[in-house]
Amino acid sequence: MVDSNTISITLVFSPAPREVVEKVLILPARSKVQDALASANLLKLTTDEHYILGIWGKKTTLSHVLNDSDRLELYRPLKVDPKVARRERFQKQGARTTGLFAKTRAGGKAGY
């Protein structure tokens, strides 16, 4: 805690794949999530891009009051369902090169 009238939080978000931005913000005590986003100039981003908000991995709202040492996270929406992506990768590489069928001994059947 910086002093009794301020709190320190960490704001983490990913504007693009494989890119993470982490900012430490000093805010007045009893600040809300909306105040933190406004001070980091990200309030417009959350309304336009439909980011999901979370504190330490738990979903939250703009009106949630922040505590000292909170980690405010912005989650981008998924473009592809992970199950669909895995299924497509498996179809591309084929059954013979993945999982149980990846390693075969010389002269042996697939999977043994």
C-alpha distances in whole Angstrom, upper triangle without the diagonal:
4,6,7,9,7,6,6,9,12,16,19,22,26,28,31,32,31,28,25,22,18,16,12,12,9,11,11,10,13,14,16,17,20,18,16,19,21,18,19,23,23,24,28,28,27,30,32,32,31,28,26,23,21,17,18,21,22,24,22,23,22,21,19,16,13,10,6,7,11,14,16,19,23,26,29,32,35,38,40,40,39,42,44,43,44,47,48,47,49,52,52,52,54,55,56,53,51,50,52,55,53,55,59,61,64,67,64,64,60,58,60
4,7,8,6,6,7,10,13,16,20,23,27,28,32,33,32,29,25,22,19,16,12,11,8,10,10,10,14,14,17,18,20,18,16,19,20,17,18,22,23,24,28,28,27,30,32,32,32,29,28,24,23,20,20,24,25,26,24,25,23,23,21,17,14,12,9,10,13,16,18,21,24,27,30,34,36,39,41,42,41,44,46,45,46,49,50,49,51,54,53,53,56,57,58,55,53,52,55,57,55,57,61,63,66,69,67,66,63,60,62
4,6,6,7,9,13,16,19,23,26,30,31,35,36,35,32,29,26,22,19,15,14,10,11,10,9,13,14,18,19,21,18,17,21,21,19,20,24,25,26,29,30,29,32,34,34,34,31,30,26,25,22,22,26,26,28,25,26,24,23,21,17,15,13,10,13,15,18,20,24,26,30,33,36,39,42,44,44,44,47,49,48,49,52,53,52,54,57,56,57,59,60,62,58,56,55,58,60,58,60,64,66,69,72,70,69,66,63,65
4,6,8,11,14,18,20,24,27,31,33,36,38,37,34,30,27,24,21,17,15,12,11,9,7,11,13,16,19,21,18,18,21,22,19,22,25,26,26,30,30,29,31,34,35,34,31,30,26,25,21,23,26,26,27,24,24,23,21,19,16,14,12,10,13,16,19,20,24,27,30,33,36,39,42,44,44,44,47,49,48,49,53,53,53,55,58,58,58,60,61,63,60,57,56,59,61,60,62,65,68,71,73,71,70,67,64,66
4,7,11,14,17,19,23,26,30,31,35,36,36,33,29,26,23,20,17,14,10,9,6,5,9,10,14,17,18,15,15,19,19,17,19,22,23,23,27,28,27,29,32,32,32,29,28,25,24,21,23,26,26,26,23,23,21,19,18,14,13,12,11,14,16,19,19,23,25,29,32,35,38,41,43,43,43,47,48,47,49,52,53,52,55,57,57,57,60,61,63,60,57,56,59,62,60,62,66,68,71,74,72,71,67,65,67
4,7,10,14,16,19,22,26,28,31,33,32,29,26,23,19,16,13,10,7,5,4,5,8,9,12,14,16,13,12,16,16,14,16,19,20,20,24,25,24,26,29,29,29,26,25,22,21,18,20,23,23,24,21,21,19,18,16,13,11,10,8,11,13,15,16,20,22,26,29,32,35,38,40,40,40,43,45,44,45,49,49,49,51,54,53,54,56,57,59,56,53,53,56,58,56,59,62,65,68,70,68,67,64,61,63
4,7,10,13,16,19,23,25,28,30,29,26,23,20,16,14,10,8,6,5,6,6,8,8,11,12,15,12,11,14,15,13,15,18,19,19,23,23,22,25,27,27,27,24,23,19,18,15,16,20,20,20,18,19,17,16,14,11,8,7,5,7,9,12,13,16,19,23,26,29,32,35,37,37,37,40,42,41,42,45,46,45,48,50,50,50,53,54,55,53,50,49,52,54,53,55,59,61,64,67,64,63,60,58,60
4,7,10,13,17,20,22,25,27,26,23,19,17,13,10,7,6,5,6,9,9,11,10,12,13,15,13,10,14,15,13,13,17,17,18,22,22,21,24,26,26,25,22,21,18,16,14,14,18,19,20,18,19,17,18,15,13,9,8,5,6,8,9,11,14,17,21,24,27,29,32,35,35,34,38,40,38,39,43,43,42,45,48,47,48,50,51,53,50,47,46,49,52,50,52,56,58,61,64,62,61,57,55,57
4,7,10,13,17,19,22,23,23,20,16,14,10,8,6,5,7,8,11,11,12,10,11,10,13,12,9,11,14,12,11,15,15,16,20,19,18,21,23,22,22,19,18,14,13,10,11,14,15,16,15,16,15,16,13,12,8,8,6,5,5,6,7,11,13,17,20,23,26,29,31,31,31,34,36,35,36,39,40,39,41,44,44,44,47,47,49,46,44,43,46,48,47,49,52,55,58,61,58,57,54,52,54
4,6,10,13,16,19,20,19,16,13,10,7,6,4,6,9,11,14,15,15,13,13,11,14,13,10,11,14,12,11,14,14,16,19,17,17,20,22,21,20,17,16,13,12,10,10,13,15,16,15,16,16,17,15,14,11,11,10,7,6,5,6,8,11,14,17,21,23,26,28,28,28,31,33,31,33,36,36,36,38,41,40,41,43,44,46,43,40,40,43,45,43,45,49,52,55,57,55,54,51,49,51
4,7,10,13,16,17,17,14,10,8,6,5,6,7,11,12,15,16,16,14,13,10,12,12,8,9,12,11,9,12,10,12,15,14,13,17,18,17,17,13,13,11,10,9,10,12,14,14,14,15,14,16,14,14,12,13,12,10,9,6,5,6,8,11,14,17,20,23,25,26,26,29,31,29,31,34,34,33,36,38,38,39,41,42,44,41,39,39,42,44,42,45,48,51,54,56,54,53,50,48,50
4,7,10,13,14,13,11,7,6,4,6,9,11,14,16,19,20,20,17,16,13,14,15,11,11,14,14,11,13,11,14,16,13,13,17,18,16,16,12,12,10,10,10,10,11,14,14,14,16,15,18,17,17,14,16,15,13,11,7,6,5,6,9,11,15,17,20,22,23,22,26,27,26,27,30,30,30,32,35,34,35,38,39,41,38,35,35,39,40,38,41,45,48,50,53,51,50,46,44,46
4,6,9,11,11,9,6,5,7,9,12,13,17,18,21,22,22,19,17,14,15,16,13,11,14,15,11,13,10,13,14,11,11,14,15,12,13,9,10,10,10,12,12,12,14,14,15,16,15,19,18,19,17,19,19,16,14,11,9,6,5,7,8,12,14,16,19,20,20,24,25,23,25,28,28,27,30,32,32,32,35,37,39,36,33,34,37,39,37,40,43,46,49,51,49,48,44,43,45
4,5,7,8,6,4,6,9,12,15,17,20,22,25,26,26,23,21,17,18,19,16,14,17,17,14,15,12,15,15,12,12,15,15,12,13,10,12,12,13,15,15,14,17,16,17,18,18,22,21,23,21,22,22,20,18,14,12,9,7,7,7,11,12,14,16,18,18,22,22,20,22,25,25,24,27,29,28,29,32,34,36,33,31,32,35,36,34,37,41,44,46,49,47,46,42,40,43
4,7,9,7,7,8,11,13,17,18,22,23,26,28,27,24,22,18,18,20,17,14,17,17,14,13,11,14,13,10,11,14,13,10,12,10,13,14,16,18,18,18,20,19,19,20,19,23,23,24,23,25,25,23,20,17,15,12,9,9,8,11,13,13,17,19,19,23,23,21,23,26,25,25,28,30,29,30,33,35,37,34,32,33,37,38,36,39,43,46,48,50,48,47,43,42,45
4,6,5,8,10,13,16,20,21,25,26,30,31,31,27,25,22,22,23,21,18,20,21,17,17,15,17,17,13,14,17,15,12,14,12,15,16,18,20,20,19,21,21,22,22,22,26,26,28,26,28,28,25,23,19,18,14,12,11,9,11,12,12,14,17,17,21,21,18,21,24,22,22,25,27,25,27,30,32,34,31,29,31,34,35,33,36,39,43,45,47,45,44,40,39,42
4,5,8,11,15,18,21,23,27,28,32,33,33,30,28,24,24,26,23,21,23,24,20,20,18,20,20,16,17,20,18,15,16,14,16,17,18,21,20,18,21,21,23,24,24,28,27,29,27,29,29,26,24,20,19,15,13,11,9,11,11,11,13,15,15,18,18,15,18,21,19,18,22,24,22,23,26,28,30,27,26,27,31,31,29,32,36,39,41,43,42,40,37,36,38
4,7,10,13,17,20,23,26,28,32,33,33,30,28,25,26,27,24,22,24,24,21,21,19,22,22,18,19,22,21,18,19,17,18,19,19,21,20,18,22,22,24,25,26,29,28,30,27,28,28,25,23,19,19,15,14,13,12,14,14,14,16,18,16,20,20,17,19,22,21,19,23,25,23,24,27,29,30,27,25,26,30,31,28,31,35,38,40,42,41,40,36,35,38
4,7,10,13,17,19,23,25,29,30,30,27,26,22,23,24,21,19,21,21,17,18,16,19,20,16,17,20,19,16,18,15,17,18,18,19,19,18,21,21,23,24,24,27,26,28,25,26,26,23,21,18,17,14,13,12,12,15,15,16,18,20,19,23,23,20,22,25,24,23,26,28,27,27,31,32,34,31,29,30,34,35,32,35,38,41,43,46,45,44,40,39,41
4,7,10,13,16,20,22,25,26,27,24,23,19,20,21,18,16,19,18,15,16,14,18,18,15,16,19,19,16,18,14,15,15,15,16,16,15,19,19,20,21,21,24,23,24,22,23,22,19,17,14,13,11,10,11,11,15,16,17,19,21,20,24,25,22,24,27,27,25,28,31,29,30,33,35,36,33,31,32,35,36,34,37,40,43,45,48,46,45,42,40,43
4,7,10,13,16,18,22,24,24,21,20,17,18,18,15,13,16,15,11,13,12,15,17,14,15,19,19,16,18,15,16,15,15,16,16,16,19,19,19,20,20,23,22,22,20,21,20,17,16,13,12,10,10,12,13,17,18,20,22,24,23,27,28,26,27,31,30,29,32,34,33,34,37,38,40,37,35,35,39,40,38,40,44,47,49,52,50,49,46,44,47
4,7,10,13,16,19,21,21,19,18,16,17,17,13,13,15,14,11,14,13,16,18,15,16,20,20,18,19,16,16,15,14,14,14,15,18,18,18,20,19,21,20,20,17,18,16,14,13,10,10,9,11,13,15,19,20,22,25,26,25,29,30,28,29,33,33,31,34,37,36,36,39,40,42,39,37,37,40,42,40,42,46,48,51,53,52,51,47,46,48
4,6,10,12,16,18,19,16,16,14,15,14,11,11,13,11,8,12,12,15,17,15,16,20,21,19,20,17,18,15,15,14,15,17,19,19,19,19,18,20,19,18,15,16,14,12,12,10,10,11,12,15,17,21,23,25,28,29,28,32,33,31,33,36,36,35,38,40,39,40,43,44,46,43,40,40,44,46,43,46,49,52,55,57,55,55,51,49,52
4,7,10,13,15,17,14,15,14,15,14,10,12,14,11,10,13,14,16,19,18,18,22,23,22,23,19,19,17,16,14,15,17,19,20,19,20,18,20,18,17,13,13,11,10,10,9,10,12,14,17,20,23,26,28,31,32,31,35,36,34,36,39,39,38,41,43,42,43,46,47,48,45,43,43,46,48,46,48,52,54,57,60,58,57,53,51,54
4,6,10,12,14,11,12,12,13,11,7,10,11,8,8,12,13,14,18,17,17,20,22,22,22,19,19,16,16,14,16,18,20,20,18,18,16,17,16,15,12,12,10,10,10,10,10,13,15,18,21,24,27,29,32,33,33,36,38,36,38,41,41,40,43,45,45,45,48,49,51,48,46,45,49,51,49,51,55,57,60,63,61,60,56,54,57
4,7,9,12,10,12,13,14,11,9,12,12,9,10,14,15,17,20,20,20,23,25,25,25,22,22,19,18,16,18,21,22,22,20,20,18,18,17,14,11,11,9,10,11,12,13,16,18,22,24,27,30,33,36,36,36,40,41,40,41,44,45,44,47,49,48,49,52,53,55,52,49,49,52,54,52,54,58,61,63,66,64,63,60,58,60
4,6,9,7,9,10,12,8,7,11,11,8,11,14,15,15,19,20,19,21,24,24,24,22,21,18,18,16,18,21,21,21,18,18,15,15,14,11,9,10,9,11,11,13,13,16,18,22,24,27,30,33,36,36,37,40,41,40,42,45,45,45,48,50,49,50,53,54,56,53,50,50,53,55,54,56,60,62,65,68,66,65,61,59,61
4,6,6,9,12,13,9,10,13,13,11,14,16,18,17,21,22,21,23,26,27,26,24,23,20,20,18,20,23,23,22,19,18,16,15,14,11,10,10,10,13,13,16,15,19,21,24,27,30,33,36,39,39,39,43,44,43,45,48,48,48,51,53,53,54,56,57,59,56,54,53,56,58,57,59,63,66,69,71,69,68,64,62,64
4,5,9,12,13,11,11,15,15,14,16,19,20,19,23,24,22,24,27,28,27,25,23,20,19,17,19,22,21,21,18,18,16,14,13,9,8,8,8,12,12,15,15,19,21,25,28,30,33,36,39,39,39,42,44,43,45,48,48,48,51,53,53,54,56,57,59,56,53,53,56,58,57,59,62,65,68,71,68,67,63,61,63
4,7,10,12,10,11,14,15,14,17,19,19,18,22,23,21,22,26,26,25,23,21,18,17,15,18,21,19,19,16,15,13,11,10,6,6,7,9,13,12,15,15,18,20,23,26,29,32,35,37,37,38,40,42,42,43,46,47,47,49,52,52,53,55,55,58,55,52,52,55,57,56,58,62,65,68,70,67,66,63,60,62
4,7,8,6,7,10,11,11,13,15,15,14,18,19,17,19,22,23,22,20,19,15,15,14,17,19,18,17,14,13,10,9,8,6,6,8,10,13,11,14,12,16,17,21,23,26,29,32,35,35,35,38,40,39,41,44,45,45,47,49,49,50,53,53,56,53,50,50,53,55,54,56,60,63,66,68,66,64,61,58,61
4,5,5,7,9,10,11,13,14,14,12,16,17,14,16,19,20,18,17,15,12,13,12,15,17,16,14,11,9,7,6,5,4,6,9,12,14,11,13,11,14,15,18,21,23,26,29,32,32,32,35,37,36,38,41,42,42,44,46,47,48,50,51,53,51,48,48,51,53,52,54,58,61,64,66,64,62,58,56,59
4,5,5,6,9,10,11,12,11,9,13,13,11,13,16,17,15,13,12,9,10,9,13,14,13,12,9,7,5,6,6,6,6,10,12,13,10,11,8,10,11,14,17,19,22,25,28,28,29,32,33,33,35,37,38,38,41,43,43,44,46,47,50,47,45,44,47,49,48,51,55,58,61,63,60,59,55,53,55
4,5,5,6,9,10,10,9,7,10,12,10,11,14,15,14,13,13,10,12,13,16,17,16,14,11,8,5,6,8,9,10,13,16,17,14,14,11,12,12,15,17,19,23,25,28,29,30,33,34,34,36,39,39,39,42,44,44,45,48,49,51,49,46,46,49,51,50,53,57,60,62,64,62,60,57,55,58
4,5,5,6,9,10,10,8,12,14,13,14,17,18,18,16,16,13,15,14,18,19,19,17,14,12,8,9,10,9,10,13,14,15,14,14,12,14,14,18,20,22,26,28,31,32,33,36,37,37,39,41,42,42,45,46,46,48,50,51,54,51,49,48,52,54,52,55,59,62,64,67,64,63,59,57,60
4,5,5,6,9,9,8,12,13,12,14,17,17,17,15,15,12,13,12,15,17,17,16,13,12,9,11,11,10,9,11,12,13,11,11,9,11,12,16,18,21,24,27,29,30,31,34,35,34,36,39,39,39,42,44,44,45,48,49,51,48,46,46,49,51,49,52,56,59,61,64,61,60,56,54,57
4,5,5,6,5,5,9,9,8,11,13,14,14,12,13,10,12,13,16,17,17,15,13,12,9,11,12,13,12,15,16,16,13,12,9,10,10,13,15,18,21,24,27,28,29,32,33,32,34,37,37,37,40,42,41,43,45,47,49,46,44,44,48,49,48,51,54,57,60,62,60,58,55,53,56
4,5,5,6,5,8,10,10,12,14,15,16,15,16,14,16,16,20,21,21,19,16,14,11,13,14,14,14,17,18,18,16,16,13,14,13,17,18,21,24,26,30,31,32,35,36,35,37,40,40,40,43,45,44,46,48,50,52,50,47,48,51,53,51,54,58,61,63,65,63,62,58,56,59
4,6,8,8,11,13,13,15,17,18,19,17,18,16,17,17,20,21,22,20,18,16,13,15,15,15,14,16,16,17,15,15,13,15,15,18,20,23,26,28,31,33,33,37,38,37,39,42,41,41,44,46,45,47,50,51,53,50,48,48,52,53,52,54,58,61,63,66,64,63,59,57,60
4,5,8,10,10,12,14,16,16,17,15,16,14,16,16,18,20,21,20,18,17,14,16,17,16,15,17,17,16,15,14,12,13,12,16,17,20,23,25,29,30,31,34,35,33,36,39,38,38,41,43,42,43,46,48,50,47,45,45,49,50,48,51,55,58,60,62,61,59,56,54,57
4,6,7,8,10,12,13,14,16,14,16,15,17,18,21,22,22,21,19,17,14,17,18,18,17,20,20,20,18,17,14,15,13,16,17,20,23,24,28,30,31,34,35,33,36,39,38,38,41,43,42,43,46,48,50,47,45,46,50,51,49,52,55,59,61,63,61,60,56,55,58
4,5,5,7,9,10,11,12,10,13,12,14,16,18,19,19,17,16,14,12,15,16,17,16,19,20,19,17,15,12,12,10,13,13,16,19,21,24,26,27,31,31,30,32,35,34,35,38,39,39,40,43,45,47,44,42,43,46,48,46,49,53,56,58,60,58,57,53,52,54
4,5,5,7,9,10,11,10,12,11,14,16,19,19,19,17,15,12,10,13,14,16,16,19,20,20,18,16,13,13,11,14,14,16,20,22,25,27,28,31,32,31,34,36,36,36,39,41,40,42,45,46,49,46,44,44,48,49,48,51,54,58,60,62,60,58,55,53,56
4,6,5,6,8,10,10,13,13,17,19,22,22,22,19,17,15,12,15,18,19,19,23,24,24,21,20,16,15,13,15,14,16,19,20,24,26,28,31,31,30,33,35,35,35,38,40,39,41,44,45,48,46,44,44,48,49,48,51,54,58,60,62,60,58,54,53,56
4,6,5,6,8,8,11,12,15,17,20,19,20,17,16,15,13,16,18,20,19,23,24,23,20,18,14,13,10,11,10,13,16,17,21,23,24,28,28,27,29,32,31,32,35,36,35,37,40,42,44,42,40,41,44,45,44,47,51,54,56,58,56,54,51,49,52
4,6,6,6,5,8,8,12,15,18,17,17,14,13,11,10,13,15,17,17,21,22,22,18,16,13,11,8,9,9,11,15,17,20,21,23,26,26,26,29,31,30,31,34,36,35,37,40,41,44,42,39,40,43,45,43,47,50,53,56,58,56,54,50,48,51
4,6,6,7,10,11,15,18,21,20,19,16,14,12,11,14,16,19,19,23,25,25,22,20,16,15,12,13,12,13,16,18,21,22,25,27,27,27,30,32,32,33,36,37,37,39,41,43,46,44,41,42,45,47,46,49,52,56,58,60,58,56,52,50,54
4,6,8,11,13,17,20,23,22,21,18,17,16,14,18,20,22,23,26,28,27,24,22,18,16,13,13,11,12,15,16,19,21,24,27,26,26,29,31,30,31,34,35,35,37,39,41,44,42,40,41,45,45,44,48,51,55,57,58,56,54,51,49,53
4,6,9,12,15,19,21,19,19,17,16,15,15,18,20,23,22,26,27,26,23,20,17,14,11,10,8,8,12,12,16,18,20,23,23,22,25,27,27,28,31,32,31,33,36,38,40,38,36,37,41,42,41,44,47,51,53,55,53,51,47,46,49
4,6,9,13,16,19,17,17,13,14,12,13,16,17,21,21,24,26,25,22,19,16,13,10,9,8,7,11,12,16,17,19,22,22,22,25,27,26,28,30,31,32,34,36,37,40,38,36,37,40,41,40,44,47,51,53,54,52,50,46,45,48
4,6,10,13,15,14,14,11,11,11,11,15,16,19,18,21,23,22,18,16,12,10,6,5,5,6,10,12,15,16,18,21,22,21,24,26,26,27,30,31,31,33,35,36,39,37,35,35,38,40,39,42,45,49,51,53,51,49,45,44,47
4,7,10,13,11,10,7,8,9,10,14,13,16,16,19,21,20,16,14,11,8,6,5,7,7,11,14,16,16,18,20,22,21,24,26,26,27,30,31,32,33,35,36,39,37,34,34,38,39,38,42,45,48,51,53,50,48,45,43,46
4,7,10,9,8,6,6,7,8,11,10,13,13,15,17,16,13,11,7,6,5,6,9,11,14,17,19,19,20,23,25,24,26,29,29,30,32,34,35,36,38,39,41,39,36,36,39,41,40,43,47,50,53,55,52,50,47,45,47
4,6,5,5,4,5,8,10,12,10,12,11,13,15,14,10,8,6,5,6,8,11,13,15,19,21,20,20,23,25,25,26,29,30,30,32,34,35,36,38,38,41,39,36,35,38,40,39,42,46,49,52,54,51,49,46,43,46
4,5,5,7,7,9,11,12,10,11,9,10,12,10,7,5,5,6,9,11,14,16,19,22,24,23,23,26,28,28,29,31,33,32,34,37,37,38,40,40,43,40,37,36,40,42,41,43,47,50,53,55,52,51,47,45,47
4,6,9,10,13,15,16,13,14,12,12,13,10,7,5,7,7,11,12,15,17,19,23,24,23,22,25,27,27,27,30,32,31,33,36,36,37,38,39,41,38,35,34,37,40,38,41,44,47,50,52,50,48,45,42,45
4,7,9,13,15,17,14,16,14,15,16,14,11,9,9,7,10,10,13,15,16,20,21,19,19,21,24,23,24,27,28,28,30,32,33,34,35,35,38,35,32,31,34,37,36,38,42,45,48,50,47,46,42,40,42
4,6,10,13,15,12,14,13,14,16,15,11,10,10,9,11,11,14,15,17,21,22,20,20,22,25,25,26,28,30,30,32,34,35,36,37,37,40,38,35,33,36,39,38,41,44,47,50,52,49,48,44,42,44
4,7,10,12,10,13,13,15,18,17,13,12,10,9,10,10,13,13,16,19,21,19,20,22,24,25,26,28,30,30,32,34,35,36,38,38,41,39,36,35,38,40,40,42,46,49,52,54,51,49,45,43,46
4,7,8,7,10,10,13,16,16,12,12,9,10,10,11,14,15,18,22,23,22,23,26,28,28,29,32,33,33,35,37,38,39,41,42,44,42,39,38,42,44,43,46,49,52,56,57,55,53,49,47,49
4,5,6,9,11,14,17,18,14,14,11,11,11,13,15,16,19,22,24,24,25,28,29,30,31,34,35,35,38,39,40,42,43,44,47,45,42,41,44,47,46,49,52,55,58,60,57,55,52,50,52
4,6,9,10,14,17,17,14,14,11,12,11,14,16,17,21,24,26,26,28,30,31,32,34,36,37,37,40,41,42,43,45,46,49,47,44,44,47,49,48,51,55,58,61,62,60,58,54,52,55
4,6,9,13,16,18,15,16,13,15,15,17,20,21,24,27,30,29,31,33,35,35,37,39,40,41,43,45,45,47,49,49,52,50,47,47,50,52,51,54,57,60,63,65,63,61,57,55,58
4,6,10,13,15,12,13,11,13,14,17,19,21,24,27,29,29,30,32,34,34,36,38,39,40,42,44,45,46,48,48,51,49,46,45,48,50,49,52,56,59,62,64,61,59,56,53,56
4,7,10,12,10,12,11,14,16,19,22,24,27,30,32,32,33,35,37,37,38,41,42,42,44,47,47,48,50,51,53,51,48,47,50,52,51,54,57,60,64,66,63,61,58,55,58
4,7,9,7,9,9,12,15,18,21,23,26,30,32,31,32,34,36,36,37,40,41,41,43,46,46,47,49,49,52,49,46,45,48,51,49,52,55,58,61,64,61,60,56,54,56
4,6,6,9,10,14,17,20,23,26,28,32,34,33,33,36,38,38,38,42,43,42,44,47,47,48,50,50,52,50,47,46,49,51,50,52,56,58,61,64,61,60,57,54,56
4,6,9,11,15,18,21,24,27,30,33,35,35,34,37,39,38,39,43,44,43,45,48,48,48,50,51,53,50,47,46,49,51,50,52,56,58,61,64,61,60,57,54,56
4,7,9,13,16,19,23,25,28,31,33,32,32,35,37,36,36,40,41,40,42,45,45,45,47,48,49,47,44,43,46,48,46,48,52,55,58,60,58,57,54,51,53
4,6,10,13,16,19,22,24,28,30,29,29,32,34,33,34,37,38,37,39,42,42,43,45,45,47,44,42,41,44,46,45,47,50,53,56,59,56,55,52,49,51
4,6,10,13,16,19,21,24,26,26,25,29,31,29,30,34,35,34,36,39,39,39,41,42,44,41,38,38,41,43,41,44,47,50,53,55,53,52,48,46,48
4,7,10,13,16,19,22,24,24,24,27,29,28,29,33,33,33,35,38,38,38,41,42,44,41,38,38,41,43,42,44,48,51,54,56,54,52,49,46,49
4,6,10,13,15,18,20,21,21,24,26,24,26,29,30,29,32,34,34,35,37,38,40,38,35,35,38,40,38,41,45,48,51,53,50,49,45,43,46
4,7,10,13,15,18,19,19,22,24,23,25,27,28,28,30,32,32,33,36,37,39,37,34,34,38,39,38,41,45,48,50,52,50,49,45,43,46
4,6,9,12,14,15,15,19,20,19,21,24,24,24,27,29,29,30,32,33,36,34,31,31,35,36,35,38,41,45,47,49,47,45,42,40,43
4,6,9,12,13,14,18,18,17,19,22,22,22,25,27,27,28,31,32,35,32,30,30,34,35,34,37,41,44,47,48,46,44,41,39,42
4,6,9,10,12,15,15,15,18,20,20,21,23,25,25,27,29,30,33,31,29,29,33,34,33,37,40,43,46,47,45,43,39,38,41
4,6,7,8,12,12,11,14,16,16,17,20,21,21,23,25,26,29,27,25,26,29,30,30,33,36,40,42,44,41,39,36,34,37
4,7,9,12,11,10,13,15,14,15,19,19,19,22,24,25,28,27,25,26,29,30,29,33,36,39,42,43,41,39,35,34,37
4,6,8,7,7,10,11,11,12,15,16,16,19,20,22,25,23,21,23,26,27,26,30,33,36,38,40,38,35,31,31,34
4,5,5,6,9,10,11,12,14,16,17,19,20,21,24,23,21,21,24,25,25,29,32,35,38,39,36,34,30,29,32
4,5,5,6,9,10,11,12,14,15,17,18,19,22,20,18,18,21,22,22,25,29,32,35,36,33,31,27,26,29
4,5,5,6,9,10,11,12,14,16,16,17,20,19,16,16,19,20,21,24,27,31,33,34,31,29,25,24,27
4,5,5,6,9,10,11,12,15,15,16,20,19,17,18,21,21,21,25,28,31,34,34,32,29,26,25,28
4,5,5,6,9,10,11,13,14,16,19,17,15,16,20,20,20,23,26,30,32,33,31,29,25,24,28
4,5,5,6,9,10,11,12,13,16,14,12,13,16,17,16,20,23,27,29,30,28,25,22,21,24
4,6,5,6,9,10,10,11,15,14,12,13,16,16,17,20,23,26,29,29,27,24,21,20,23
4,5,5,6,9,10,12,15,14,13,15,18,17,17,21,24,27,29,30,28,25,22,21,25
4,5,5,6,8,10,13,11,10,13,16,15,15,18,21,25,26,28,26,24,20,20,23
4,5,5,6,7,10,9,8,10,13,12,12,16,18,22,24,25,23,20,17,16,20
4,6,5,7,10,10,10,13,15,14,14,18,20,23,25,25,23,21,17,18,21
4,6,9,11,10,11,14,16,15,14,18,20,23,25,25,24,22,18,19,23
4,7,8,6,7,11,14,12,11,14,16,20,21,22,21,19,15,16,19
4,6,6,7,10,12,10,10,14,15,19,20,20,19,16,13,14,17
4,6,6,8,9,7,8,12,13,16,18,18,16,14,10,10,14
4,6,8,8,5,6,9,10,13,14,15,13,11,7,9,12
4,7,9,6,4,8,10,13,15,16,15,13,10,11,13
4,6,6,5,8,11,15,17,18,16,15,11,10,13
4,5,6,8,11,15,18,19,16,14,11,9,12
4,6,7,9,12,15,16,13,11,8,5,8
4,6,7,11,13,14,11,9,6,5,8
4,7,10,13,14,12,11,8,8,10
4,7,10,12,10,10,8,7,8
4,6,8,6,7,6,7,6
4,6,5,8,9,9,7
4,6,9,10,12,10
4,7,9,12,10
4,7,8,6
4,6,6
4,6
4
